[in-house]
Amino acid sequence: MGGSYGLALMADHNLLDKHLTEEQYERLSHSVMLRQSKLSLRIAAIFLAMLLGLPLINRYMPGLANTTVAGFTLSWLFLAVLFYPITWLLSWFFIKESNRIEADTAAWQAEIDQARKFNRQSDNAGGASGSDTGDRA
Amino acid sequence: MDITGLIPLLFVIGMVIATVWLGVWATKISKTSSDFFVAARSVSVGWNASAISGEYLSAASFMGVAGLVMKFGYDPLWYPACYAAGYLFLLLFIAGPLRRFGAYTIPDFAEGRFDSPGFRKVAVTFVLFIGFFYTMPQMKGAGLTMQQIMGWPYWVGIAVVGSVITFNVAIGGMKGITFVQAFQYWAKMFAISAPLFVLVSVYGSYHGRLGEIAGDPAGKPVQQEPAKVKVLSLPAGTHVLQLPDGGKASISEKDLRAATAGAETTSTGTRGLMIRTAEGGSAPPVASADVPPGGSLQVLNEKGPDGAAPPALSVNFATPTAVSFSGAVPGAPANKAWIQPFGPFTSKNGYPLLYTYSLIIALVCGTAGLPHILVRFYTNPDGRAAKRTTFWVMVLIGVFYMFTPIWGTLGRMIIPHLYATGKTDAVVIDLPRALDNKLLGAILSGITSAGAFAAFMSTFSGLLVSMSGALAHDIYGKMLRPNSSPEQRMGAFKVAAIMFGAIAMFLGYLVEKFDIAKMVGWAFAIGAASYFPLLLMGSWWRGLTKFGAGAGMLLGGLLSVGAIVYSMLIEKGNAPFVVNSKIALTLMEQPAIWAVPLSLITMFVVSKLTTTHIPRDVNLKMLRLHAPEELGLSKNYIEH
């Protein structure tokens, strides 16, 4: 899950200047959004398949939908009972992954800050540590 | 009214006192206006999740879902499922970004995202649209509950309950509301679940009852318990019947004579009792509303043993008298249509699949477009806490929603007379009272009545805070009097709360005939076509301009409002013009399937035409929406 493409994208750029340029901000915001949105879309796809698939099963496979299991029809059991724990699982998984992305980003930022401080001291703005951030990602 | 009849009232009064007392107590802590509006953004995850759940579980969840499931069976299960599922969408796409952006209200987001105070005006209007659509069913819940437990006229319950809540909001603001609503979540959770353990042990299990229904496809619910009807004091020639649901009907001596005579001689095929409404006097009979036409009807002396031979025509009506009827209940769908998908609820106008999908879209997207829910994400200390809060909200409301269909299922088997009166929304109040142990029944009914009160009080409060906040903060504070002091804004808030409370009570009075959960579904549909596209596109697409957002929101939102109001007028039978196309009727009753895409597409197209109006610092805005707080990038950028 996740992966380093977003941070690698950021690391491509020399972000160790004292001031980030407009373009760099665009790249950075893109890459932060990219990882988060890919995660969101992936989970939404699973969820939508379930949510929008059920009416189709009800419509075109009524035999399956109306099979009785311990009193419940399968469709009732799914929509009125099992549906909720499934949303909890998806939500729990999303939060775990999403926080992981944020932790990655934050750790990477800490490194930048440190480098930036160093650069200021030596008055030597440079991109030598770009590969470091790439490793970190 | 005997002593057991007063028990539910005591529970309700206890709930109201606890609510008002908590509000007053919490007000002592709430001093500054920031506290007043968003609880100083310092509410912990546990409190906040309970409070959001408490606010979210409205009369629609507490009374309406059970009532709609009882009435229609499978199809309304989409309501609770999607009420809960909407939170997943909120979590995936909106909760985190919105919190990080840091603003008090959605209009704040609208203005901040597009640097446009003008756009704020457009955004504010929908707080009011959605708010009023959402408050109407809450007020119906209040009127109906008081009708059931006290026999009050519908409007009295609305006036009393509405006034109490409005007063509480006007003095408490949102800080008070946070504590009150967290408390009310747990009150509601207890009230929806605890009585069921008793009821299930008496009436049979959830799956057992569902199995019976599934095993007898042609079956229909049959009136089992005699419906007790008290005949009160009589003006000459007319008998006023106090019906069990609290409504009143009158009956002429002649009609009653005919009915009792028929019941004595034949058990089936009699015309039944002709009932006239008290207000209508000699208005057309409304027998079908209260007594099944074609069913037999007996007038029994309450003092005599149940099922005894009906008394002669010389029965003394000055004393309390019970009337019972038996036979299949009118208005109840057969078992097969009830338990299987695509029953009468979605098939009303044909196109059940279309109806179902449109309903799903409205509810899932609409959750993200509810102003009174979104404002709560600003009370989380950071975006991460906002996500955790959302997860716990999903757990809290999901557990709650697992219980509600059990009420509907047992209600169908035990108190089917609600089908005849159309008051299935009262199932959670009336079901415990069917118990043989009247004291226990009154206590359990008291618990559910108090839960219902918690439901419409908490949601009504939250909506009033949002609507009044929008007026005080956005219209008064930003548009009318930008230089007003915090005290003046607080004053505007209080005036707005009282004004909106009064309007909501009046609207609630008009909607007695509509199902509670269905009305709330409509509020969701409006939110889905207006705020949801704004928040989704605003958070994720940097190309969105204020013109695109405004055009999409207005077009989708206003067309939805129009379509829904038209559907309501049709249902009430006084639409200004008639549409015969069944597909058009389906699409107007559930507009989300066209209105949400319409809104999104309009936003896209108009934004593409007005690209020069993309905010110049859109990248910074995107970072503020999506970068974790630890990055502090936006801060650097601002300093630079």
Interface residues (C-beta under 8 A of the other chain):
Chain A: H19 L20 E22 Y25 E26 L28 S29 V32 M33 Q36 S37 S40 I43 A44 F47 L51 L52 P55 N58 R59 P62 A65 N66 T68 A70 G71 F72 T73 S75 W76 L79 A80 V81 F83 Y84 P85 T87 W88 L90 S91 W92 F94 I95 S98 N99 E102 T105 A106 Q109
Chain B: Y74 L77 W78 P80 A81 C82 A84 A85 Y87 L88 F89 L91 L92 F93 G96 S205 Y206 H207 G208 R209 L210 G211 A214 G215 I339 Q340 P341 F342 L353 T356 Y357 I360 V364 R384 K387 R388 T390 F391 M394 V395 G398 V399 Y401 M402 P405 W540 N619 L620 M622 L623 H626 A627 P628 E630 L631 G632 L633 N636 Y637 H640
